[in-house]
Amino acid sequence: MSEVFYMTRKGYNEAVARLKYLQTVKRQEIVDRIAEARSHGDLSENAEYDAARNEQAANEGEIVELDYKIKNATIVEESDDKSTVHIGSKVKVYDIDMEEYDVYEITGTTEANAMLNKISNESPVGKALLGQKAGTVVTVQAPEGAYELKIESIE
């Protein structure tokens, strides 16, 4: 049985666009670089050729992974429900230990981006927040130890 990947409609569309880009534009750019490097002669000591082949392997790996996720995606439609945390929610939390506020957007695994505070529904914080209401204190079971967050608001 295949794994299910939860995505918002926006995330799904972005993944499809990324896949198309990798399969067409990026793939062709790499093929062109390989052809250029081959034209320089001896491939045994051609760093340009090796780099292009490595990039080609990475690109093909990303294509396979993204294609699999898209084929096994479950689209989570946006909801106006602000009574509980769900995929697509923006949640303002207060870290009790650190005494600071943060806002997280709960996403599927393919859309997660820690730099943008987009966290996966499968992450320790995401798991702890899902299904909870504003005002609730949740315990996050993180690898470095448990800590508590208070849900201030749900958008």
C-alpha positions, 0 to 999 in steps of 0.5 A: 500500500502506498503512503499518503501525502497530505497537501493543500491545493496550493501546495499540490499545484506548486508540486505539479509545477515544480515537477513539470519544470524539473522534467522539461526545463531543468532536465534539458539544461543538464543534458545541454551541459553534459553535451558541452562537457563531452565536447571537451574531450577526455571524460576521465578527468573532466570535472565539468562532465562529472558535475553535470552527471551528478546534477542529472542524478539528483534531478532524476531522483527529485523527479521520481520522489515528487512524482510519487508524492503527487500520485499519492497526494490527498488534497486537504481543502482549505477550511474556515473552521478556526475551532481546532487546528488542522492542516492549513491552519496558522497557529499562534503559540506561546512557548512556556519554557522559552517565554516567546511567541511563534506562528506556525502554519500546519502543512503536509510533509511536501510543503513544510519549510522551517525557514517560513515556519511551515511545519509538517503535520507529522512533525512533533509540533504539528502532531501535538497541535492537530485537533487542539483548540485555542487556549489548550496547552500541548506537550511536544514530544521532541527528540531533545525532550518534551516541552509545552506550547500554549495555543493562543489563536487559530487562523 
